């Protein structure tokens, strides 16, 4: 599950299906479906048979800038660290889940490695975007549950880090 912040409000999003031109997800527990169309590098929403252009860009701070139907939105995707902090009072169990379903492109660590806070552990691809899964704190990789090429789902524990010291 990924957490997005739009205009100060949090939305829990769990992508369910991406089939053809239809995307469905659970947003705060409610089923939402969108029809989309991709033409080369352009995306369109399909509403009542009309194609509505959608423009977006992403920055290194996990912000997505979306412009659709004359309106612009800044959408922040919470990082694994931010999600751990918002749900556990700043403490994390070290059990790291992917922010969204996807495919593992590269595993950057192995069990027993010592890692630093914010070090990239796993590089994954989700919805054609590369996503870095980072260590929430310094520690030791106690468990590694993924391998390159593996498809992973939101909610799966992919890495477990034990705090150092």
C-alpha positions in Angstrom: 0.0 0.0 0.0 1.2 3.5 -0.8 0.3 6.7 1.0 -0.2 9.9 -1.0 -0.7 13.4 0.4 -2.8 15.8 -1.7 -3.6 19.2 -0.2 -2.6 18.0 3.2 -4.9 15.0 3.2 -3.6 11.4 3.3 -4.9 8.8 0.9 -4.1 5.1 1.4 -3.9 3.6 -2.1 -3.6 -0.1 -2.9 -3.4 -0.8 -6.6 -5.5 -3.8 -7.4 -5.4 -4.2 -11.2 -3.8 -2.6 -14.2 -5.5 -4.4 -17.1 -5.5 -3.0 -20.6 -6.9 0.5 -20.4 -8.5 0.1 -16.9 -6.8 0.8 -13.6 -8.6 -0.1 -10.4 -7.4 0.6 -6.8 -8.7 0.8 -3.3 -8.4 4.5 -2.1 -9.1 4.7 1.7 -10.9 1.4 1.4 -13.2 2.5 -1.5 -12.9 0.9 -4.9 -12.0 3.4 -7.6 -11.6 2.6 -11.4 -10.2 4.8 -14.1 -10.0 4.2 -17.8 -6.8 5.4 -19.3 -5.2 5.4 -22.8 -1.5 5.7 -23.6 -0.3 6.9 -27.0 3.5 6.7 -27.1 4.6 8.9 -24.2 1.2 10.7 -23.6 -1.5 9.6 -21.2 -5.3 10.3 -21.4 -8.2 9.7 -19.1 -11.2 8.4 -20.9 -14.5 9.9 -19.7 -17.7 9.3 -21.5 -15.7 8.5 -24.7 -13.7 11.7 -24.5 -9.9 11.7 -24.2 -8.7 14.1 -21.5 -4.9 14.7 -21.6 -2.9 14.1 -18.4 0.5 15.5 -17.9 2.8 14.6 -15.0 6.3 14.9 -13.7 8.1 13.5 -10.7 10.9 15.0 -8.7 13.5 13.5 -6.4 11.5 14.4 -3.3 8.7 11.9 -4.2 6.4 14.7 -5.4 4.3 14.1 -8.5 2.9 17.1 -10.3 -0.3 16.3 -12.2 -2.1 18.5 -14.6 -5.5 17.3 -15.9 -8.6 19.1 -17.2 -7.2 22.5 -16.5 -6.3 21.7 -12.8 -2.9 21.1 -11.3 -2.1 19.0 -8.3 1.0 18.4 -6.2 0.9 14.8 -4.9 3.5 13.6 -2.4 4.1 9.9 -2.1 5.2 9.1 1.4 8.5 7.2 1.6 8.9 4.0 3.5 10.6 6.1 6.3 7.7 8.6 6.4 5.2 5.8 6.5 7.0 4.1 9.4 7.2 7.4 11.2 3.5 8.3 10.7 2.3 4.9 11.9 4.7 4.1 14.6 5.6 7.4 16.3 8.9 7.7 14.6 10.0 4.1 15.5 10.1 1.4 12.9 10.1 -2.4 13.4 12.6 -2.7 10.6 10.1 -4.8 8.6 10.2 -3.0 5.2 7.3 -3.3 2.7 7.3 -2.0 -0.8 5.4 1.2 -1.2 3.4 -0.3 -4.0 3.2 -3.6 -6.0 5.9 -4.0 -8.7 8.9 -5.9 -10.0 12.3 -6.1 -8.3 14.9 -4.7 -10.7 18.0 -4.9 -8.5 18.7 -6.1 -4.9 21.4 -3.8 -3.6 22.2 -5.7 -0.3 22.5 -9.2 1.1 21.7 -10.7 4.4 24.3 -9.7 7.0 25.2 -6.4 5.3 25.5 -3.3 7.5 23.4 -0.5 6.0 23.1 3.2 6.7 19.9 5.2 7.1 18.4 6.0 3.7 20.6 3.6 1.9 18.9 2.0 -1.1 18.1 -1.6 -0.4 16.0 -2.6 -3.4 15.3 -0.9 -6.7 11.9 -1.8 -8.1 9.6 -0.8 -11.0 6.0 0.0 -10.5 3.7 1.5 -13.0 6.7 2.2 -15.3 8.4 4.2 -12.6 11.6 3.2 -10.8 11.2 3.2 -7.0 13.9 3.0 -4.4 13.2 1.2 -1.2 15.5 2.6 1.4 16.6 1.7 4.9 14.5 3.6 7.6 17.6 3.6 9.9 21.1 2.2 10.2 21.4 -1.4 11.0 22.1 -4.9 9.8 20.1 -6.7 7.1 18.6 -9.6 9.1 16.3 -11.0 6.4 16.1 -10.6 2.6 12.9 -12.0 1.1 13.2 -10.9 -2.6 15.4 -11.6 -5.6 15.8 -9.8 -8.9 13.0 -10.3 -11.3 10.5 -11.2 -8.6 7.0 -9.6 -8.6 6.1 -8.2 -5.2 2.9 -7.0 -3.7 2.2 -4.1 -1.3 2.1 -5.4 2.3 4.8 -8.1 1.8 7.8 -7.8 4.0 10.7 -7.7 1.6 13.6 -6.8 3.9 14.1 -6.8 7.7 16.6 -4.5 9.3 17.9 -4.8 12.9 18.9 -1.6 14.5 22.6 -1.2 15.2 23.8 -0.3 18.7 
